[in-house]
Amino acid sequence: MVWACFASDRLDPLVICDEGGVGADEYKDILYDGLFSLVDNILQPTESDTIKVANENTFLFMQDYTSYHKVECILDFLVENHVSMMEWPAQSLNLNLFENL
């Protein structure tokens, strides 16, 4: 299994998960290393002539509701870290942006 994160034209590297599945603790680590690092990179451009147009309220996190995505400790973790999430409609496979990516 892999995890990936992207925003507009920016891609974060794929996170290759250990064989055997991912639990809530591993998913928190993935979010820290993947999602939060991508957001930090977008909010803190490295080039001095870059104009910052994004802030922490600009982002909307999209994830499906795989079993470990909807565990209460993960949902609490996202709320505590002020991660706005998109409501994911049931049985909406056509919303999977990674298939197009």
Backbone as XML, in Angstrom:
<?xml version="1.0"?>
<chain id="A" units="angstrom">
  <residue number="1" name="MET">
    <atom name="N" x="0.842" y="-1.155" z="0.000"/>
    <atom name="CA" x="0.000" y="0.000" z="0.000"/>
    <atom name="C" x="0.903" y="1.237" z="0.000"/>
  </residue>
  <residue number="2" name="VAL">
    <atom name="N" x="0.431" y="2.284" z="-0.668"/>
    <atom name="CA" x="1.160" y="3.541" z="-0.697"/>
    <atom name="C" x="0.222" y="4.667" z="-0.280"/>
  </residue>
  <residue number="3" name="TRP">
    <atom name="N" x="0.809" y="5.768" z="0.168"/>
    <atom name="CA" x="0.070" y="6.971" z="0.509"/>
    <atom name="C" x="0.742" y="8.109" z="-0.220"/>
  </residue>
  <residue number="4" name="ALA">
    <atom name="N" x="-0.046" y="9.042" z="-0.726"/>
    <atom name="CA" x="0.517" y="10.181" z="-1.443"/>
    <atom name="C" x="-0.293" y="11.423" z="-1.145"/>
  </residue>
  <residue number="5" name="CYS">
    <atom name="N" x="0.308" y="12.562" z="-1.397"/>
    <atom name="CA" x="-0.334" y="13.837" z="-1.143"/>
    <atom name="C" x="0.070" y="14.795" z="-2.255"/>
  </residue>
  <residue number="6" name="PHE">
    <atom name="N" x="-0.880" y="15.586" z="-2.727"/>
    <atom name="CA" x="-0.557" y="16.588" z="-3.742"/>
    <atom name="C" x="-1.464" y="17.796" z="-3.562"/>
  </residue>
  <residue number="7" name="ALA">
    <atom name="N" x="-1.001" y="18.905" z="-4.064"/>
    <atom name="CA" x="-1.766" y="20.152" z="-4.056"/>
    <atom name="C" x="-1.425" y="20.889" z="-5.335"/>
  </residue>
  <residue number="8" name="SER">
    <atom name="N" x="-2.424" y="21.111" z="-6.168"/>
    <atom name="CA" x="-2.230" y="21.797" z="-7.435"/>
    <atom name="C" x="-1.139" y="21.088" z="-8.227"/>
  </residue>
  <residue number="9" name="ASP">
    <atom name="N" x="-0.015" y="21.756" z="-8.472"/>
    <atom name="CA" x="1.050" y="21.139" z="-9.257"/>
    <atom name="C" x="2.182" y="20.603" z="-8.390"/>
  </residue>
  <residue number="10" name="ARG">
    <atom name="N" x="1.985" y="20.562" z="-7.085"/>
    <atom name="CA" x="3.031" y="20.084" z="-6.166"/>
    <atom name="C" x="2.731" y="18.661" z="-5.727"/>
  </residue>
  <residue number="11" name="LEU">
    <atom name="N" x="3.716" y="17.811" z="-5.837"/>
    <atom name="CA" x="3.587" y="16.423" z="-5.420"/>
    <atom name="C" x="4.531" y="16.154" z="-4.271"/>
  </residue>
  <residue number="12" name="ASP">
    <atom name="N" x="4.055" y="15.407" z="-3.310"/>
    <atom name="CA" x="4.921" y="14.911" z="-2.253"/>
    <atom name="C" x="5.318" y="13.493" z="-2.643"/>
  </residue>
  <residue number="13" name="PRO">
    <atom name="N" x="6.442" y="13.015" z="-2.175"/>
    <atom name="CA" x="6.820" y="11.639" z="-2.516"/>
    <atom name="C" x="5.791" y="10.635" z="-1.994"/>
  </residue>
  <residue number="14" name="LEU">
    <atom name="N" x="5.707" y="9.505" z="-2.660"/>
    <atom name="CA" x="4.859" y="8.418" z="-2.183"/>
    <atom name="C" x="5.435" y="7.860" z="-0.891"/>
  </residue>
  <residue number="15" name="VAL">
    <atom name="N" x="4.566" y="7.541" z="0.048"/>
    <atom name="CA" x="4.973" y="6.863" z="1.274"/>
    <atom name="C" x="4.620" y="5.398" z="1.083"/>
  </residue>
  <residue number="16" name="ILE">
    <atom name="N" x="5.618" y="4.550" z="1.093"/>
    <atom name="CA" x="5.386" y="3.125" z="0.928"/>
    <atom name="C" x="5.204" y="2.525" z="2.320"/>
  </residue>
  <residue number="17" name="CYS">
    <atom name="N" x="4.035" y="1.937" z="2.532"/>
    <atom name="CA" x="3.681" y="1.403" z="3.843"/>
    <atom name="C" x="4.204" y="-0.013" z="3.998"/>
  </residue>
  <residue number="18" name="ASP">
    <atom name="N" x="4.485" y="-0.369" z="5.234"/>
    <atom name="CA" x="4.955" y="-1.721" z="5.516"/>
    <atom name="C" x="3.892" y="-2.743" z="5.137"/>
  </residue>
  <residue number="19" name="GLU">
    <atom name="N" x="4.356" y="-3.894" z="4.752"/>
    <atom name="CA" x="3.440" y="-4.978" z="4.412"/>
    <atom name="C" x="2.643" y="-5.361" z="5.648"/>
  </residue>
  <residue number="20" name="GLY">
    <atom name="N" x="1.394" y="-5.668" z="5.466"/>
    <atom name="CA" x="0.569" y="-6.082" z="6.594"/>
    <atom name="C" x="-0.450" y="-5.051" z="7.009"/>
  </residue>
  <residue number="21" name="GLY">
    <atom name="N" x="-0.463" y="-3.890" z="6.377"/>
    <atom name="CA" x="-1.494" y="-2.904" z="6.673"/>
    <atom name="C" x="-0.998" y="-1.748" z="7.526"/>
  </residue>
  <residue number="22" name="VAL">
    <atom name="N" x="-1.897" y="-0.806" z="7.710"/>
    <atom name="CA" x="-1.606" y="0.410" z="8.452"/>
    <atom name="C" x="-2.665" y="0.579" z="9.529"/>
  </residue>
  <residue number="23" name="GLY">
    <atom name="N" x="-2.220" y="0.925" z="10.717"/>
    <atom name="CA" x="-3.136" y="1.220" z="11.807"/>
    <atom name="C" x="-3.136" y="2.708" z="12.096"/>
  </residue>
  <residue number="24" name="ALA">
    <atom name="N" x="-3.856" y="3.101" z="13.111"/>
    <atom name="CA" x="-4.009" y="4.518" z="13.444"/>
    <atom name="C" x="-2.669" y="5.181" z="13.767"/>
  </residue>
  <residue number="25" name="ASP">
    <atom name="N" x="-1.818" y="4.516" z="14.530"/>
    <atom name="CA" x="-0.526" y="5.115" z="14.890"/>
    <atom name="C" x="0.353" y="5.330" z="13.663"/>
  </residue>
  <residue number="26" name="GLU">
    <atom name="N" x="0.385" y="4.347" z="12.774"/>
    <atom name="CA" x="1.175" y="4.493" z="11.546"/>
    <atom name="C" x="0.596" y="5.600" z="10.666"/>
  </residue>
  <residue number="27" name="TYR">
    <atom name="N" x="-0.725" y="5.707" z="10.637"/>
    <atom name="CA" x="-1.354" y="6.740" z="9.816"/>
    <atom name="C" x="-1.035" y="8.143" z="10.349"/>
  </residue>
  <residue number="28" name="LYS">
    <atom name="N" x="-1.000" y="8.308" z="11.664"/>
    <atom name="CA" x="-0.592" y="9.601" z="12.235"/>
    <atom name="C" x="0.824" y="9.959" z="11.784"/>
  </residue>
  <residue number="29" name="ASP">
    <atom name="N" x="1.725" y="8.992" z="11.814"/>
    <atom name="CA" x="3.099" y="9.239" z="11.357"/>
    <atom name="C" x="3.126" y="9.654" z="9.891"/>
  </residue>
  <residue number="30" name="ILE">
    <atom name="N" x="2.307" y="8.991" z="9.076"/>
    <atom name="CA" x="2.240" y="9.328" z="7.650"/>
    <atom name="C" x="1.746" y="10.760" z="7.478"/>
  </residue>
  <residue number="31" name="LEU">
    <atom name="N" x="0.736" y="11.150" z="8.234"/>
    <atom name="CA" x="0.224" y="12.520" z="8.132"/>
    <atom name="C" x="1.278" y="13.537" z="8.552"/>
  </residue>
  <residue number="32" name="TYR">
    <atom name="N" x="1.989" y="13.259" z="9.636"/>
    <atom name="CA" x="3.062" y="14.175" z="10.061"/>
    <atom name="C" x="4.120" y="14.314" z="8.973"/>
  </residue>
  <residue number="33" name="ASP">
    <atom name="N" x="4.564" y="13.184" z="8.440"/>
    <atom name="CA" x="5.656" y="13.208" z="7.466"/>
    <atom name="C" x="5.213" y="13.660" z="6.083"/>
  </residue>
  <residue number="34" name="GLY">
    <atom name="N" x="3.987" y="13.333" z="5.688"/>
    <atom name="CA" x="3.518" y="13.633" z="4.344"/>
    <atom name="C" x="2.709" y="14.908" z="4.257"/>
  </residue>
  <residue number="35" name="LEU">
    <atom name="N" x="1.540" y="14.881" z="4.846"/>
    <atom name="CA" x="0.619" y="16.013" z="4.729"/>
    <atom name="C" x="1.182" y="17.283" z="5.335"/>
  </residue>
  <residue number="36" name="PHE">
    <atom name="N" x="1.641" y="17.214" z="6.577"/>
    <atom name="CA" x="2.096" y="18.434" z="7.249"/>
    <atom name="C" x="3.358" y="19.004" z="6.609"/>
  </residue>
  <residue number="37" name="SER">
    <atom name="N" x="4.232" y="18.147" z="6.102"/>
    <atom name="CA" x="5.432" y="18.668" z="5.448"/>
    <atom name="C" x="5.083" y="19.351" z="4.130"/>
  </residue>
  <residue number="38" name="LEU">
    <atom name="N" x="4.108" y="18.817" z="3.389"/>
    <atom name="CA" x="3.681" y="19.465" z="2.143"/>
    <atom name="C" x="3.076" y="20.831" z="2.429"/>
  </residue>
  <residue number="39" name="VAL">
    <atom name="N" x="2.208" y="20.905" z="3.411"/>
    <atom name="CA" x="1.591" y="22.191" z="3.769"/>
    <atom name="C" x="2.654" y="23.181" z="4.234"/>
  </residue>
  <residue number="40" name="ASP">
    <atom name="N" x="3.586" y="22.746" z="5.066"/>
    <atom name="CA" x="4.667" y="23.629" z="5.513"/>
    <atom name="C" x="5.484" y="24.141" z="4.342"/>
  </residue>
  <residue number="41" name="ASN">
    <atom name="N" x="5.777" y="23.282" z="3.378"/>
    <atom name="CA" x="6.555" y="23.699" z="2.210"/>
    <atom name="C" x="5.799" y="24.723" z="1.373"/>
  </residue>
  <residue number="42" name="ILE">
    <atom name="N" x="4.506" y="24.560" z="1.259"/>
    <atom name="CA" x="3.709" y="25.516" z="0.492"/>
    <atom name="C" x="3.637" y="26.857" z="1.214"/>
  </residue>
  <residue number="43" name="LEU">
    <atom name="N" x="3.486" y="26.822" z="2.530"/>
    <atom name="CA" x="3.354" y="28.060" z="3.303"/>
    <atom name="C" x="4.675" y="28.788" z="3.486"/>
  </residue>
  <residue number="44" name="GLN">
    <atom name="N" x="5.796" y="28.091" z="3.337"/>
    <atom name="CA" x="7.106" y="28.704" z="3.520"/>
    <atom name="C" x="7.931" y="28.537" z="2.252"/>
  </residue>
  <residue number="45" name="PRO">
    <atom name="N" x="7.643" y="29.336" z="1.219"/>
    <atom name="CA" x="8.405" y="29.196" z="-0.031"/>
    <atom name="C" x="9.884" y="29.473" z="0.190"/>
  </residue>
  <residue number="46" name="THR">
    <atom name="N" x="10.707" y="28.761" z="-0.562"/>
    <atom name="CA" x="12.157" y="28.897" z="-0.397"/>
    <atom name="C" x="12.736" y="30.017" z="-1.244"/>
  </residue>
  <residue number="47" name="GLU">
    <atom name="N" x="12.070" y="30.400" z="-2.301"/>
    <atom name="CA" x="12.594" y="31.449" z="-3.170"/>
    <atom name="C" x="12.168" y="32.808" z="-2.641"/>
  </residue>
  <residue number="48" name="SER">
    <atom name="N" x="13.102" y="33.748" z="-2.597"/>
    <atom name="CA" x="12.810" y="35.054" z="-2.016"/>
    <atom name="C" x="11.854" y="35.882" z="-2.862"/>
  </residue>
  <residue number="49" name="ASP">
    <atom name="N" x="11.747" y="35.608" z="-4.155"/>
    <atom name="CA" x="10.856" y="36.381" z="-5.008"/>
    <atom name="C" x="9.472" y="35.734" z="-5.154"/>
  </residue>
  <residue number="50" name="THR">
    <atom name="N" x="9.203" y="34.695" z="-4.366"/>
    <atom name="CA" x="7.915" y="34.022" z="-4.416"/>
    <atom name="C" x="6.920" y="34.772" z="-3.547"/>
  </residue>
  <residue number="51" name="ILE">
    <atom name="N" x="5.734" y="34.984" z="-4.083"/>
    <atom name="CA" x="4.668" y="35.634" z="-3.330"/>
    <atom name="C" x="3.796" y="34.557" z="-2.707"/>
  </residue>
  <residue number="52" name="LYS">
    <atom name="N" x="3.584" y="34.639" z="-1.409"/>
    <atom name="CA" x="2.783" y="33.647" z="-0.703"/>
    <atom name="C" x="1.302" y="34.016" z="-0.822"/>
  </residue>
  <residue number="53" name="VAL">
    <atom name="N" x="0.500" y="33.123" z="-1.395"/>
    <atom name="CA" x="-0.929" y="33.368" z="-1.534"/>
    <atom name="C" x="-1.758" y="32.368" z="-0.729"/>
  </residue>
  <residue number="54" name="ALA">
    <atom name="N" x="-1.104" y="31.429" z="-0.095"/>
    <atom name="CA" x="-1.811" y="30.415" z="0.684"/>
    <atom name="C" x="-1.582" y="30.668" z="2.167"/>
  </residue>
  <residue number="55" name="ASN">
    <atom name="N" x="-2.562" y="30.288" z="2.957"/>
    <atom name="CA" x="-2.398" y="30.276" z="4.406"/>
    <atom name="C" x="-3.012" y="28.989" z="4.932"/>
  </residue>
  <residue number="56" name="GLU">
    <atom name="N" x="-2.948" y="28.793" z="6.235"/>
    <atom name="CA" x="-3.397" y="27.517" z="6.788"/>
    <atom name="C" x="-4.887" y="27.276" z="6.586"/>
  </residue>
  <residue number="57" name="ASN">
    <atom name="N" x="-5.659" y="28.310" z="6.253"/>
    <atom name="CA" x="-7.090" y="28.149" z="6.015"/>
    <atom name="C" x="-7.416" y="27.837" z="4.560"/>
  </residue>
  <residue number="58" name="THR">
    <atom name="N" x="-6.415" y="27.776" z="3.703"/>
    <atom name="CA" x="-6.603" y="27.561" z="2.274"/>
    <atom name="C" x="-6.819" y="26.091" z="1.941"/>
  </residue>
  <residue number="59" name="PHE">
    <atom name="N" x="-6.371" y="25.186" z="2.769"/>
    <atom name="CA" x="-6.311" y="23.772" z="2.431"/>
    <atom name="C" x="-7.547" y="23.009" z="2.876"/>
  </residue>
  <residue number="60" name="LEU">
    <atom name="N" x="-7.928" y="22.029" z="2.053"/>
    <atom name="CA" x="-9.020" y="21.119" z="2.359"/>
    <atom name="C" x="-8.492" y="19.710" z="2.131"/>
  </residue>
  <residue number="61" name="PHE">
    <atom name="N" x="-8.426" y="18.929" z="3.192"/>
    <atom name="CA" x="-7.867" y="17.583" z="3.123"/>
    <atom name="C" x="-8.938" y="16.613" z="2.652"/>
  </residue>
  <residue number="62" name="MET">
    <atom name="N" x="-8.565" y="15.791" z="1.688"/>
    <atom name="CA" x="-9.490" y="14.818" z="1.122"/>
    <atom name="C" x="-8.942" y="13.419" z="1.374"/>
  </residue>
  <residue number="63" name="GLN">
    <atom name="N" x="-9.751" y="12.605" z="2.007"/>
    <atom name="CA" x="-9.391" y="11.199" z="2.211"/>
    <atom name="C" x="-10.679" y="10.396" z="2.150"/>
  </residue>
  <residue number="64" name="ASP">
    <atom name="N" x="-10.562" y="9.153" z="1.742"/>
    <atom name="CA" x="-11.759" y="8.324" z="1.775"/>
    <atom name="C" x="-11.936" y="7.824" z="3.209"/>
  </residue>
  <residue number="65" name="TYR">
    <atom name="N" x="-12.934" y="7.044" z="3.436"/>
    <atom name="CA" x="-13.164" y="6.580" z="4.797"/>
    <atom name="C" x="-12.797" y="5.118" z="4.962"/>
  </residue>
  <residue number="66" name="THR">
    <atom name="N" x="-11.558" y="4.819" z="4.592"/>
    <atom name="CA" x="-10.984" y="3.525" z="4.908"/>
    <atom name="C" x="-11.053" y="3.362" z="6.422"/>
  </residue>
  <residue number="67" name="SER">
    <atom name="N" x="-11.086" y="2.155" z="6.891"/>
    <atom name="CA" x="-11.327" y="1.907" z="8.314"/>
    <atom name="C" x="-10.404" y="2.706" z="9.232"/>
  </residue>
  <residue number="68" name="TYR">
    <atom name="N" x="-9.114" y="2.798" z="8.916"/>
    <atom name="CA" x="-8.220" y="3.532" z="9.814"/>
    <atom name="C" x="-8.301" y="5.039" z="9.619"/>
  </residue>
  <residue number="69" name="HIS">
    <atom name="N" x="-8.945" y="5.520" z="8.562"/>
    <atom name="CA" x="-9.153" y="6.959" z="8.381"/>
    <atom name="C" x="-10.242" y="7.483" z="9.301"/>
  </residue>
  <residue number="70" name="LYS">
    <atom name="N" x="-11.203" y="6.636" z="9.664"/>
    <atom name="CA" x="-12.339" y="7.106" z="10.437"/>
    <atom name="C" x="-12.307" y="6.690" z="11.903"/>
  </residue>
  <residue number="71" name="VAL">
    <atom name="N" x="-11.184" y="6.171" z="12.354"/>
    <atom name="CA" x="-11.028" y="5.845" z="13.764"/>
    <atom name="C" x="-11.101" y="7.152" z="14.555"/>
  </residue>
  <residue number="72" name="GLU">
    <atom name="N" x="-11.753" y="7.134" z="15.694"/>
    <atom name="CA" x="-11.969" y="8.349" z="16.470"/>
    <atom name="C" x="-10.666" y="9.081" z="16.791"/>
  </residue>
  <residue number="73" name="CYS">
    <atom name="N" x="-9.604" y="8.352" z="17.103"/>
    <atom name="CA" x="-8.347" y="9.026" z="17.446"/>
    <atom name="C" x="-7.757" y="9.757" z="16.238"/>
  </residue>
  <residue number="74" name="ILE">
    <atom name="N" x="-7.984" y="9.266" z="15.025"/>
    <atom name="CA" x="-7.506" y="9.949" z="13.813"/>
    <atom name="C" x="-8.350" y="11.187" z="13.558"/>
  </residue>
  <residue number="75" name="LEU">
    <atom name="N" x="-9.666" y="11.062" z="13.669"/>
    <atom name="CA" x="-10.531" y="12.227" z="13.468"/>
    <atom name="C" x="-10.232" y="13.303" z="14.506"/>
  </residue>
  <residue number="76" name="ASP">
    <atom name="N" x="-10.004" y="12.905" z="15.758"/>
    <atom name="CA" x="-9.622" y="13.862" z="16.804"/>
    <atom name="C" x="-8.277" y="14.509" z="16.486"/>
  </residue>
  <residue number="77" name="PHE">
    <atom name="N" x="-7.328" y="13.713" z="16.012"/>
    <atom name="CA" x="-6.000" y="14.207" z="15.647"/>
    <atom name="C" x="-6.105" y="15.288" z="14.567"/>
  </residue>
  <residue number="78" name="LEU">
    <atom name="N" x="-6.940" y="15.056" z="13.559"/>
    <atom name="CA" x="-7.108" y="16.027" z="12.476"/>
    <atom name="C" x="-7.764" y="17.308" z="12.993"/>
  </residue>
  <residue number="79" name="VAL">
    <atom name="N" x="-8.739" y="17.176" z="13.863"/>
    <atom name="CA" x="-9.389" y="18.361" z="14.451"/>
    <atom name="C" x="-8.393" y="19.135" z="15.306"/>
  </residue>
  <residue number="80" name="GLU">
    <atom name="N" x="-7.637" y="18.448" z="16.144"/>
    <atom name="CA" x="-6.649" y="19.102" z="17.011"/>
    <atom name="C" x="-5.597" y="19.855" z="16.206"/>
  </residue>
  <residue number="81" name="ASN">
    <atom name="N" x="-5.288" y="19.366" z="15.001"/>
    <atom name="CA" x="-4.279" y="19.995" z="14.156"/>
    <atom name="C" x="-4.898" y="20.919" z="13.107"/>
  </residue>
  <residue number="82" name="HIS">
    <atom name="N" x="-6.179" y="21.237" z="13.286"/>
    <atom name="CA" x="-6.892" y="22.205" z="12.445"/>
    <atom name="C" x="-6.859" y="21.832" z="10.963"/>
  </residue>
  <residue number="83" name="VAL">
    <atom name="N" x="-7.048" y="20.548" z="10.682"/>
    <atom name="CA" x="-7.080" y="20.069" z="9.307"/>
    <atom name="C" x="-8.541" y="20.037" z="8.859"/>
  </residue>
  <residue number="84" name="SER">
    <atom name="N" x="-8.888" y="20.894" z="7.910"/>
    <atom name="CA" x="-10.242" y="20.905" z="7.356"/>
    <atom name="C" x="-10.371" y="19.739" z="6.388"/>
  </residue>
  <residue number="85" name="MET">
    <atom name="N" x="-11.431" y="18.961" z="6.557"/>
    <atom name="CA" x="-11.597" y="17.774" z="5.717"/>
    <atom name="C" x="-12.817" y="17.907" z="4.827"/>
  </residue>
  <residue number="86" name="MET">
    <atom name="N" x="-12.671" y="17.390" z="3.626"/>
    <atom name="CA" x="-13.792" y="17.317" z="2.701"/>
    <atom name="C" x="-14.731" y="16.212" z="3.139"/>
  </residue>
  <residue number="87" name="GLU">
    <atom name="N" x="-16.026" y="16.465" z="3.069"/>
    <atom name="CA" x="-16.995" y="15.408" z="3.329"/>
    <atom name="C" x="-16.934" y="14.428" z="2.162"/>
  </residue>
  <residue number="88" name="TRP">
    <atom name="N" x="-16.732" y="13.171" z="2.451"/>
    <atom name="CA" x="-16.580" y="12.163" z="1.416"/>
    <atom name="C" x="-17.886" y="11.384" z="1.281"/>
  </residue>
  <residue number="89" name="PRO">
    <atom name="N" x="-18.600" y="11.567" z="0.156"/>
    <atom name="CA" x="-19.868" y="10.845" z="-0.025"/>
    <atom name="C" x="-19.638" y="9.338" z="-0.117"/>
  </residue>
  <residue number="90" name="ALA">
    <atom name="N" x="-20.585" y="8.582" z="0.383"/>
    <atom name="CA" x="-20.488" y="7.121" z="0.329"/>
    <atom name="C" x="-20.496" y="6.633" z="-1.117"/>
  </residue>
  <residue number="91" name="GLN">
    <atom name="N" x="-19.724" y="5.617" z="-1.398"/>
    <atom name="CA" x="-19.650" y="4.962" z="-2.699"/>
    <atom name="C" x="-19.367" y="5.953" z="-3.838"/>
  </residue>
  <residue number="92" name="SER">
    <atom name="N" x="-18.371" y="6.794" z="-3.654"/>
    <atom name="CA" x="-18.050" y="7.816" z="-4.659"/>
    <atom name="C" x="-16.665" y="7.571" z="-5.249"/>
  </residue>
  <residue number="93" name="LEU">
    <atom name="N" x="-16.476" y="6.436" z="-5.837"/>
    <atom name="CA" x="-15.172" y="6.074" z="-6.389"/>
    <atom name="C" x="-14.717" y="7.063" z="-7.461"/>
  </residue>
  <residue number="94" name="ASN">
    <atom name="N" x="-15.643" y="7.722" z="-8.144"/>
    <atom name="CA" x="-15.277" y="8.650" z="-9.194"/>
    <atom name="C" x="-14.592" y="9.913" z="-8.659"/>
  </residue>
  <residue number="95" name="LEU">
    <atom name="N" x="-14.571" y="10.119" z="-7.350"/>
    <atom name="CA" x="-13.888" y="11.260" z="-6.759"/>
    <atom name="C" x="-12.425" y="10.983" z="-6.466"/>
  </residue>
  <residue number="96" name="ASN">
    <atom name="N" x="-11.949" y="9.803" z="-6.748"/>
    <atom name="CA" x="-10.585" y="9.436" z="-6.438"/>
    <atom name="C" x="-9.631" y="10.137" z="-7.420"/>
  </residue>
  <residue number="97" name="LEU">
    <atom name="N" x="-9.009" y="11.222" z="-6.981"/>
    <atom name="CA" x="-8.124" y="12.008" z="-7.837"/>
    <atom name="C" x="-6.832" y="11.274" z="-8.168"/>
  </residue>
  <residue number="98" name="PHE">
    <atom name="N" x="-6.427" y="10.317" z="-7.373"/>
    <atom name="CA" x="-5.192" y="9.597" z="-7.626"/>
    <atom name="C" x="-5.285" y="8.740" z="-8.868"/>
  </residue>
  <residue number="99" name="GLU">
    <atom name="N" x="-6.469" y="8.269" z="-9.197"/>
    <atom name="CA" x="-6.617" y="7.499" z="-10.425"/>
    <atom name="C" x="-6.240" y="8.355" z="-11.627"/>
  </residue>
  <residue number="100" name="ASN">
    <atom name="N" x="-6.649" y="9.625" z="-11.618"/>
    <atom name="CA" x="-6.315" y="10.535" z="-12.712"/>
    <atom name="C" x="-4.860" y="10.979" z="-12.668"/>
  </residue>
  <residue number="101" name="LEU">
    <atom name="N" x="-4.321" y="11.109" z="-11.481"/>
    <atom name="CA" x="-2.939" y="11.542" z="-11.321"/>
    <atom name="C" x="-2.007" y="10.488" z="-11.855"/>
  </residue>
</chain>
